Amino acid sequence: MGVGHPFCHFVKWEYAPAGISDLVVYFLRRIFGLIRPGGFTAFLTTNSIKDGDIRKDGLDAVQSGGGTINFATRGIKWPGRANLVVSQLAITRGAWTGKRVLDGAEVGSINSFLEDAGVASEPHKLNENAESLFAGYDILGEGFVVSKEEASQLILADPMNRDVVLPVFNGQELNNAPKQEAERSVINFWDWPLERARLYVRPFELAEARVKPFRDTQKRAANREYWWHYNESRVGLRRNLATLQHCFGAAATTKHLNFSALPVAYVFTHAIKIFTTDRWDLYAVVQSTIHEVWARKYSGALKQDLRYSPSKCFETFAFPEGLWQTANPSLATLGERYHEHRKSLMLSLWLGLTDIYNLFHARDLSPAKVAKVSKKSADESERGYQGLLELRRLHIELDLAIRDDYEWQNLPLDHGFYEVETLAENDRLRYTISPAARKELLRRLLALNHARAEAEKAAAKPTKPRRGKKAPTPDDEHVEMFPEES
């Protein structure tokens, strides 16, 4: 529907200050505004209705305005040709004393996250997590990308070109390539002035011929004027990577959330989120189910895939107490062992991360199933099958170690096969923690987030010195300037 910019400006004005993050929010807010008290609306929408800003601008605003969700189905694979996952909702204007049904089961209440819970409570960003996880570069110009062969020729012609012809790495290679290596290179002039970029003669000529015509069509003035720069400079990412041996990357949109150790020399595209640390204990935390359940609740979704949002699910995530300040060697050993076992499994079966975790979550896992997916021999498939069982065992060990680092030993995780109700109904089965453990983990993590945020807020408040006694004279040096606080 081509509604144009004037309509978008009207919507922002009409629903200020909440904003309108997606067109579906406008329809939801408009319909709710039209129904009378006690009236109903029912509709189909994409399952992103419960995610991030769309939820805040839509369902949160409706519930704050007196709306009650009395029926919801969180995820249904669209029966038509479109590759969509949709949600069903019914909302009444005013209080509702009848049944509330969520995914076919009667519940006590339905909040804006489409959960059986009370009022939805948002987490807060935590200062200790800031400037640690970044999106990769939005290159904005396919002309910057060169093949391996072309990159080799550029460097052979002038070794100085190594400064600007660098391996580029994307989400496809991260999730689907067994070796997780860059297949192409990219011309990168960072945020340099034009005079410096011109010193790299042949790369500059290629970029000028391939990129500048495209950039001349862009609306943003900076993209036209500084056409040899990427869409953003990512200064923090560059600064942090400069001091590391390696970093950890996860695909921005992914079926299974996984972090992998990656070379810092790569130019990462915006399809990858980069955790700028080389500490294996911190890797262990973000690789765990404890972090995964938080990420799935507070990030968005594309169909049934997770859209990992640094601001929504990383900057708000409360790491175990003191871990940022003091490394945990046993956790680091476990994290590295998990990663290296998985890496060897990917290479031996020649499968990418997505295929490995599809098998990891398969209830009917067997050597025959491994052989079917990997096309390996019977002996190799048997070893792969045993390797996948070991990966499950290591994942349980990892989760329990992270749980214990929070000192939550009284929380049984009960790993096994469960349907995760927030996923699409045709693909919900996962080898994971129990629904009860998932719910309790989210409750504890949210409480911990709020406590940490309050502590940071209190620590940031300037303290006014108490009014002291008169300044001591040389004959009265024992007089105390400020009373001692108890």
N, C-alpha and C positions, 0 to 999 in steps of 0.2 A: 504494500500500500504506500504510494508516494505522497506523503503528507507534507514534506518539505520542512525547511528550517523555521518558518513563522509558526507552524503548529507546535514544534518542539519548544520554542520560546514561550508560547502561550501555556503549554502544559507545565513548564517550570514555574511560571508565574502563578498559575492557578493553584498548584499544590505546594508552593513554598511554605516552610523551609525544607520539607521532607525531600523534595526533588522527585524526579521520575527517571529511574535508572533503566527501564525497559518498557516497551510499548504495552506489554500485558498489564503493567502496573496502572497505566492510565485507564484501561478498560475496567479493571477491578475497582479502582477508586470511583470512577464515574458511575458504574452500575450500583455500587453500594450507596452512593449519594442519591440515587434516584428511587431506591426502594423505600417503602414506608416502614415505620416501626412495626416489628413483628413480621415483616416480609422476608422473602428468601431470594437468594440467587444461587445457581449451581452452574458450574462451568468446567471445561477441560482447559488445561494449560500445560506448558512444558514443566518438567519437574524442577526447573531452576526457580520456581515460585518461592521455595523455602530457603533459598541461598542468598547470603550476603546482602548487598544493597537492595536487591530486588525484594527480598523478604522485608527489610526495614522500611522501604518505601511503600510496599503493598500490604501484606498481611499484618505487619506490626501496626501500621497506621489504621487499618480497618478495625483491628481489635481495640486499639486505643480509643477509637471513635464509637465503641459500643457494639462492635460486631462479634459474633460467636461462631466459630467453626464447629459445625455439628456432624460433618461427614467429610472424610478424606481417604483417598487411596494414593499412596505416595508415588509408586512407580509402575507404570503399565507400558509394555512395549507396544508402540502404535501398530495396529494390525495392517495398515496399508504399506505402500512401498517406501514411504519416507522413513529414514533411520532416526526415529524419535522415541524418547521415553516421556510419557505424559503423566500428569497427576489429575485426579478428580477431586473437586471440592464443592461443598455446599455451605453457605454462610447465611445466618439470619441476623437481622438488625435488632439488637436488644438481647435480653437474657434468654436462655434456653434451658428448659427443665426436662426435656425429653431425652431420648437416647443419643449418645454420641458414638459414632462408629468410625474406627480407624483401621484401614486394611481388612475390613470384614469382621473385626472384633469390637465388642462394646467396651468403651473406655470411660474414664471419669472426666477427662477434659482433653482438648486438642489445642496445643499452642501454635505459634507461627512457624516453628521448626517442623510442624506436623508430627509432634510427639505426644505421647500420653503423659503429659506433665502440666504443671501450673504455668504461670506467666513466664515467657521466655526471658532469660537473662543473658546479656551480652558480656563477653570477656573484654578485658582492657589490654591495650598494648603495654608491654613491659620494657622498661628502659634497658635492662640487662641484655635483652635479645636484639637490640637495635644494631643496624649496620653490620649484620652477620650473614644475611641471606638476601641474594639479589636476583633479579631477572637478568637473563643474558641480553645481548645486544639486538636491538631492532635495526637491522642493517639498512633496510629501505633502499633496495637497489640490487636486483639479481646480477647486475653487471659487475659488482664487486667480486663475485664468486668465480673462481677459476678451477679447472681440473687439475689433478695431480701432475699430469704431463705438462700442462702449461705453466704450473708453478715451478716445476723443475727447470724448464727452459728459461724462465725469468731469473731464477737464482744462478743458473749456469752462465747466463749472459753478464750478470753483475752480482757478485756475492753480497753486496750491500743491500740488495733487494730482500734478503732474509728479514730485514727490519720490518717490512711492510707486507710480505707475502707469508701468511700464517695459516696453520690448519684450522678449519672451521668445523664445528661439531653441533649436530642438531638432535632433536628428540627421537627421530627415526633411528639414528645410529645408536643412541643410548638404549632404547627399549628393544630393538629388533636385531642388532648386529652382535653376534657372539663375542667378537673381540673388542667391541666398543671403542673403535678407533675412527678418527676422522678420515673420510674418503675424499674430501675436496679441500681446497685452500681458499683464502679470501684476501683481498687487498684491503689493508686497514691503515689509514693515515691518522688514527686516533683523533685528538682535537688539535692537531698541528695547524699552524698558519699555512696559507697557500704556498708561500715561498719555500718552506721546508718540504712540503709534499712534492713540489716540482723537482726536487733533487733526485727523486727516484723516477727516472725519466720514463722508462717503458711501462711500469705499473701505473704511473700518472696518466700516460697517454691512453692506456686501456680503459681506465676509469672515466676519463673525460669523454671518450667515444661511446662507452656503454652505459654510463650512469647519468651523466649530465643531461642528455635529452629527456630522460624520465624525470629527473629531479626538476627540470624546468616546468613541468606540468603540475607540480605540487602546490597546494594552497598555502601551506605554512611557509612564510617568508624565509625562515632560517634554513629550511631544507632546500630552497632554491639558491640562496646566497652562499651557503656553505655546503655545496653539493658533494664535496669530497669527504665530508664527515658522515658518520652514521646518524641515525635519528636521535640518539642520545649518547653522552660520553661515558656514562657509568664510572664516574671518578672513584666512588667508594669501592666498587668491584675491583678495579685496577689496583687501587692502593692495597687492598687486603690480599689479593693474590700474589703481590710482589714478594711477600715474606714467607710464602708457604712452599712445602715440598709437593703437595698435591691438594686437591679440594674435593668436595663431594657434590654430585649433581643429581637432580631428579627431573623427570619430564614434567613440564607444566601441566599437560593434560595426559592422564594415564589411567589405565584400568587398574593397575596394581601400583601402589606407592612404594618406590624403592629408590634408595640413594646408592650411587656408585662412585668409587674413587676415580678421579680424572686428572690428567696433566694440566698444570696451570698455564702452560704455553698455548692452550687452545683458545680460539675465539668462540665463545658459546653464543648460539642464537637465542632469541627471546623464547624459544620453545623449551628452554631449560632453566631451572632455578638452581642457583649455585650457593651452596653452604660454604662460606669462606673460612674453613678451618681444616687442618690436617690431623686433628685429634680423633682417634678411633673411639674414645669413650663418648664423645658428643655424637659421632656417627651412630653408635649403638642406640642412643636415645631416639634419634629421628627415624631409624630403621625399624624400631619396635612397633608392636601393635598399639602400645600406649599412645604413641604420637599419631599413629594412623587413624585411630578412632576419633581423636580430636580434629585432625585435618578433615576428615570426611564430614564432620558435623559443621565446622565453621568455614570451610571453603565452599566454592560453588561446584556445579556438576555440568558436564556436557554429555547429553544422553545419560549413560550410566557411568561415565568416566569422571574421575576426580579432576577438578581444575585447582591445582595447588596454589594458594594465594599467600605470599609472605606476610602481608599485612593482616590477613584474617586468621591464619592458623599457625604461623611461626612466631611472629612478634607477640602473640598473645599466649603462647604455650609456656607453661611454668616448668622449667627443667628441674631435676632434683636439686635440693638445697645445696648451694655452694659449689656445684659442679663447674660453673663458669670460672670460678676462681681457683679451684684445686682439682687437678686431674685425678681420675680414678683408674689406676693401672689394671686392676682385674677386669673392669668393664671394657677397657681398651683392648685387652687381650682377647676377650670374647667377641667384641665387635669386629676386630681384624680377622679372627678365625672364621666367623660367619661369612664375611665378605669374600675371603680367599677360597673357602669351600664352594661358595656359589659361583665364583669366577671359574674355577676348575671344572665345575659341572657344566657351565655354559659351553666351555671349549670342548669338553669330551663329547657332549651330545650335539654340539654345533647348533645351539638354540639361543635366541635372545631372551632378555628378561621376561617379556610378556609370555612367551611359550613356556619358560621354566615355571612361572607362577601359575599359569593355567594348569599345568600338571601338579604343582604343589597343592592346589585347591581341589583337585579331582578326587571325589570319593571312591571312584572305581580305578584308582591308580594301580597299574600292574606293569610288569615288563613288556607285555604285549602292547599296552597303550603307549608306553615310552617309545617302543619300536615304531609304532604307527606315526607318531608325531615327529620323531627324530630321523627316521629312515636308517637307523643303525642296525647292526647285526644283533643276534640274540644275546651274545655274550656282552656286547657293549650296552645293550638295553637293560640287561640285568644289573650291570654295574651302575647304570644311570638311575635305575629304580631304587637301588640301595642308597645312592647319593641323594636322591630326593627325600627318602625317609630320614636320612641324616640331617638334611636341611630343615625338615620339620622339627626334629629334635633340637637342633641348634636354635631355631626360632623360639621354641618354648623356653629354652635356657636363657635366651636373650630377654624375653619378656619378663621372666621371673626375676632376673637380675635387676632390671630396670625398676620393676615393682618394689623390690626390696630396697633399692636405693632411695625410694620415696618413703621407706619405712612403713609400707602398707602390707606387711606379711599376713595380716588378717583378712586380706581380700583374695579369695580363690579365683583363679582365672579360668580354670576348667576348659582347657583347649580341646577342641573337637570340631566336628562338622556342624555348622549352623547356617540357617538362612538369615542373611543380613537384610532386614526389612526395608532399609532405605535404598537398596539397589533394585534394578528392574526385576520384575517378578519371574522372568524367564532365565535369570542368571544371578541368583542370590546366594547360592551355596558357597561357603568359604570355610577353609580350615583356620579357625580363629578362636578368640575367647568367647565365652558364653554371653548371651544377651544380658543376663543379670550383671555379669562382670563389666560389660561395656557400659551399661547404664550407671553403675556405681563409680566406675573410673571417671566418666564424664562429670559426675556430680562432684567428686573429690578434686579433679583438676580445675573445675570452674571455681570452687571455693578457694583453692590455692591461688589461682589467678587473682581473685578479688583481694585476698590477703596480701599478696605481693604488691599489687597495685596501690593499696592503701599504705603499705610500708614505704614504697617509693615516694608517694605523694607527701607523706609526713616528713621523710628525710629531706625532701626538696624545699620545704617551707623555711624561709629565713627565720632564724631565732633572734628575738629582740633581747639584748642583754638587760638584766635586771638593773634597776637604778641602784647604784652603789653608794657607799658612804663617801665622805669628802676625801679627796686625794691625800695620801699621807705626807706629812711634813718630815723634814730630816729628823726631828725630835720625836716623831710618832710613826716610825716605819713599821710597827707591828700592826697598824690598823689595816683591816682587810678591805681591798677595793671592791670585790664582789662577794656576796655571801655564798658559801658553799652549798650546792644543790644536794638535796637528799636523794 
